[in-house]
């Protein structure tokens, strides 16, 4: 019994520390991914004519006209990351960005191997708030605590 009890007792402070730090990791993941998509949206807004041209000639977004795809894509990259960063509708924004990320890879056939790896990495990171929620340091958590009591 002592062979099991001693490692468990020694691991308890480490587990307690990890549990204490996990909300910071959740926040860090949300801020990291949100920053990437938000900066992309800002770039699209700053060079709008180029953005529409890219959606016309480079990106192959199905079912939408290039100007509408440019508008919706840019809007998604500016609104969803803000929601994700503050943790408001965290699971919804993570899911929407996850789908957006997949559409970005599919609609740009000239994406190189490094670009695909980046998108895979971002997609994996988006799975954390999607499956586990935005975490304790989020507006979702604050609103839940505030209105459930």
C-alpha positions in Angstrom: 0.0 0.0 0.0 2.9 2.4 0.8 4.3 1.9 -2.7 1.1 3.5 -4.1 0.3 6.0 -1.3 3.7 7.7 -1.3 3.7 8.7 -5.1 0.1 9.8 -4.9 0.8 12.0 -1.8 3.9 13.4 -3.5 2.0 14.2 -6.7 -0.9 16.0 -5.0 0.9 19.4 -4.8 1.9 19.2 -8.5 -1.7 18.3 -9.5 -3.0 21.2 -7.3 -0.6 23.6 -9.0 -1.6 22.3 -12.5 -5.3 22.7 -11.7 -4.6 26.2 -10.5 -2.7 27.1 -13.7 -5.1 25.5 -16.2 -7.3 28.5 -16.6 -4.2 30.5 -17.7 -3.5 27.9 -20.3 -7.1 28.1 -21.5 -6.8 31.8 -21.8 -3.4 31.6 -23.5 -4.7 29.3 -26.1 -7.8 31.5 -26.8 -5.6 34.6 -27.0 -3.0 33.0 -29.3 -5.5 31.6 -31.8 -7.7 34.8 -31.7 -4.7 36.9 -32.4 -3.8 35.0 -35.6 -7.3 35.2 -37.0 -7.9 38.8 -36.0 -4.6 40.0 -37.6 -5.6 38.2 -40.8 -8.9 40.1 -40.7 -7.2 43.4 -40.1 -4.9 42.8 -43.1 -8.0 42.1 -45.3 -9.7 45.3 -44.2 -6.5 47.4 -44.8 -6.2 46.2 -48.4 -9.8 45.7 -49.3 -9.3 45.9 -53.1 -6.6 43.3 -52.9 -8.8 41.1 -50.7 -11.7 41.2 -53.2 -9.2 40.4 -56.0 -7.8 37.4 -54.0 -11.3 36.1 -53.4 -12.0 36.6 -57.1 -8.9 34.9 -58.5 -7.1 32.9 -55.9 -9.5 31.6 -53.2 -12.2 29.2 -54.5 -15.0 29.7 -52.0 -17.9 27.6 -53.1 -21.5 28.9 -53.4 -20.7 32.5 -52.7 -19.8 35.4 -54.9 -16.2 36.7 -54.4 -17.3 40.1 -52.8 -19.7 38.3 -50.5 -17.1 35.7 -49.5 -14.6 38.5 -48.9 -17.1 40.4 -46.7 -18.2 37.3 -44.7 -14.7 36.0 -44.3 -13.3 39.3 -43.1 -16.2 39.8 -40.8 -15.7 36.3 -39.3 -12.0 37.0 -38.8 -12.8 40.3 -37.0 -15.7 39.2 -34.8 -15.2 35.6 -33.9 -11.6 36.1 -32.5 -12.9 38.8 -30.2 -15.6 36.5 -28.9 -13.1 33.8 -28.5 -10.5 36.0 -26.7 -13.0 37.2 -24.1 -14.7 33.9 -23.8 -18.1 35.0 -24.8 -20.0 32.3 -26.7 -16.7 30.5 -26.4 -17.7 27.1 -27.8 -19.7 28.7 -30.6 -16.8 31.0 -31.7 -14.3 28.1 -31.4 -16.5 25.9 -33.6 -17.1 28.7 -36.1 -13.4 29.4 -36.4 -12.6 25.7 -36.6 -15.0 25.4 -39.6 -13.7 28.7 -41.0 -10.2 27.3 -40.8 -11.1 24.2 -42.7 -12.8 26.3 -45.4 -9.7 28.4 -45.7 -7.5 25.4 -46.4 -10.0 23.9 -48.9 -10.6 27.2 -50.7 -6.9 28.0 -51.3 -5.4 25.2 -53.4 -2.0 26.8 -53.6 -1.4 26.6 -49.8 2.0 25.1 -49.2 2.9 22.4 -46.7 3.9 24.8 -44.0 0.7 26.7 -44.4 -1.3 23.5 -44.1 0.6 22.6 -40.9 -0.2 26.0 -39.4 -3.9 25.5 -40.1 -3.8 22.0 -38.6 -2.1 23.4 -35.5 -4.7 26.2 -35.2 -7.5 23.7 -35.7 -6.1 21.5 -32.9 -5.8 24.4 -30.6 -9.4 25.4 -31.4 -10.5 22.0 -30.2 -9.5 22.8 -26.6 -12.2 25.6 -26.1 -14.6 23.7 -28.3 -14.6 20.5 -26.2 -13.6 21.9 -22.8 -15.2 25.3 -22.9 -13.4 28.6 -22.7 -12.3 28.1 -19.1 -12.6 29.9 -15.8 -11.1 33.1 -17.1 -13.9 33.8 -19.6 -17.1 35.9 -19.8 -19.1 32.6 -20.3 -17.9 31.4 -16.9 -18.5 34.7 -15.2 -22.0 35.0 -16.7 -22.8 31.4 -15.7 -21.8 32.1 -12.1 -23.6 35.4 -12.0 -26.9 34.2 -13.3 -27.1 30.7 -12.0 -26.9 31.7 -8.3 
